[in-house]
Amino acid sequence: MKKIYLLSAVALLSLTACNDFEDQFHIGDQITDVKKDLPIVLEDGDYTAIANLAANKALAAQLDEQSGTTAYTDALNKLGTQKYFDNMITADQFLPAFINNKYPAADLGSTFKVTYNEYCGKSEYLADFDNMKGEYTLTADDYNTIWDGASTATYLTPSTENKIAAALKTAKADAKAGDIMVVNYSYSEFEPAGGGSQPESQYTKISDVIAGGVGTYTVKGKVPAVYSRGFLLYDGTGYILVYKTSDVKVGDEVAVSGTTTEYGGLQQYPTDGTEVSVLKAGNGTYTQPKAKTMGSADFEAYANAPYVAYVTYTGKLTINGNYYNVAIDGTEKQGSLAYVPEGMVSADLNGKNVVVYGYTVGSASKGKYVNTMVTSVAEAASGAKMNGMRRAAASKANKSVVYKFDGTAWKTYTTSDAKVMAVQPAMYEAVGSTTIGKPANYLPQLLQQAYPFAADGQKVAVVYRKSATAMAVVEYTYSATEGWAESKVYKKETTTFANTENGYEAQISMYLNESLLGNEGGFVAYNINIGTLSYVWSNTAAYGWKASAFANKVNQAAESWLVSPALNMKKGKDPVISFEEALNFLGSNNLTDFIQVKVSTNFDGTDVKAATWEDVEFDPATRSAGDSWSFVTVGPASLAKYVGNTIHIAFVYKSTDEVAPTYEFKNIVVKERDAE
């Protein structure tokens, strides 16, 4: 058989060498391999392959010769390790050889959409921390000045935290604009007797409710933890479980009234007859007290004398449906993670040793289980390190906040790019040290505890004490699949490469060309507010992308963004955008109040509100009148101001209770302007 194949191949080669035969049967026209927009997504190993290609080594050597250095060869050698392109080893120069090697038979006219990592550097706001000046702990004199005779308390409360700035300005009179400091202080959620606001007489202290036994009471407090069936309430005197599903969140100030019952050895407010009112919405955070470490003896004793307390324990987690149980060494008693909120505990932890933080809220099954309202659960691999040696806190401070001096006043440091968190005193205690020398060993678990419900892509800048005299900052990003990890210095880019007579070239004449008819075109919806709707944007085969907030014959107030994939215009000259749109039910209102097209150069694929966006300016004469289903061609509008950048384009849909138009767009093209 092998001989037959060989002879056949030789015969075919002979035939194809004959011009007359080729002219007669047009074999050259029939045997083609033209790839159209074939996607290639680089894996980690591909970067090593790119660096090892002989063609790329020769290209780097040629660039070295031109520059009189070895910089390009050195940079190429690092590509396999760093796994991203940068301003020296660029994708448009070093990807063509890889594509050609991967698809050697692809004919002229073939196009490939390659997704790869490109260096983007660290978040710009992190440069602010170059001016970090250490930390400051409030003194007894500071507390005395802040309370100004209203109390002798040596801690702050919600009513006095706003006075930290004044105390800091006095203590740091030589501060310069841009200086950043971590301020440590003692804090309580509740006002001291003789100072600050006093509880209203209609509210019973939770400690009195516990002492008084089952009865009818109205209490007020803050919410330190929640689970899917209720929440815990604390008023400075005691804790009580409210076993009633509600929309209260951690940090909310809440009033609860009703008749208590007893369960698991503790009093609680039951579902029936209990009224819950949110008096003041919190910000989703709560400064937890120092956790009591529970060992086997504590589990044995708990059933006979149950209590509510913030605790931590370590054991093997078993997940069986809705049951989350933690086996504890040295006892048959177990921890039971009660009504775990969705996303709180990863299924990947099943069968692993974990470290649990949360509140004990009673016992079950005749004392076999200690019910726990969890605040965080993490694998014990890093937790074991955190539960090693322990020492007392350096001071009585239990809260730390990052402040920045603007040249006039000190203010809490915030940025739209990320949340900012200082490692708290209790966290140092958990680590067993007053410093953190290896942040990768500890900070991911601390973040899991601080942000148990983080969204995919959430960024947090963590400020920590790396030595006795120096502070440091590191940015972490949350991934639904990987958890918390240090933010990467690269982002995903997609570029189209075309096979031309000059070889593979980055195609800068066409950035986006999609009909969108039954094809999403890489667009992703980001819902800001959609009320009771399941969605606003939907992709259809007949009309392309469609947006509406009209459902069940009712207009609803909504805002939803539809964002394009990244478009690389770094080598553009005069790009333009055009598309077809149809808009109906706008009435006499302005189109741009409800439909906007925006561009961003710093959107990172996570939070559209955190990015900077600019409106695209279209000729109003090309826009829809808003009163029919007829499509009109919009544009072309110039995007020339974004040349040199990678951009995202967003279609923003807004509606009100009175006006909820239906919007459709299709056949979007972003390309270089045609020569006239």
Buried (B, 14 or more C-beta within 10 A) or exposed (E): EEEEEEEEEEEEEEEBEEEEEBEEEEBEEEEEEEBEEBEBEBEEEBBEBBBEBEBBBEBBBEBBEEEEEEEBBEBBBBBBEBBBBBEBBEBBBBBBBBBBBEBEEBEEEBBBBBBBBBBBEEBEBBEBBEBBBEBBBBBEEBBBBBBEEBBEBBBBBBEBBEBBBBBBBEBBEEBEEBBBBBBBBBBBBBBBEEBBEEBEEEBBBBBEBBEEEEEEBBBBBBBBBBBEBBBBBBBBBBBBBBBBBBEBBBBBBBBBBBEBBEBBBBBBBBBEEBEBEBEEEBEEEBBBEEBEEBEBEBBBEBBEEBBBBBBBBBBBBBBEEEEBBBBBEEBEBBBBBBBBBEEBBBEEBBEBBBBBBBBBBBBBEEBBBBBBBBBBBBBBEBBEBBBEEEEEBBBEBBBBBBBBBEEEEBEBBEBEBBBBBBBBBBBBBBBBBBBBEEBEBBBBBBBBBBBBEBEEBBBBBBBBBBEEEEBBBBBBBBEEEEBBBBBBBBBBBBBBBBBEEEEBBBBBBBBBEBBBBEBBBBBBBBBBBBBEBEBBBEBEEEBBBBBBBBBEEEBBBBBBBBBBBBBBBBEBEEBBBBBBBBBBBBEEBEBBEBBBBBBBBBBBBBBBEBBEBEEBEBEEEBBBEBEEEEBBEBBBBBBEEBBEBBBBBBBBBBBBEEBBBBBBBBBBBBBBBEEE
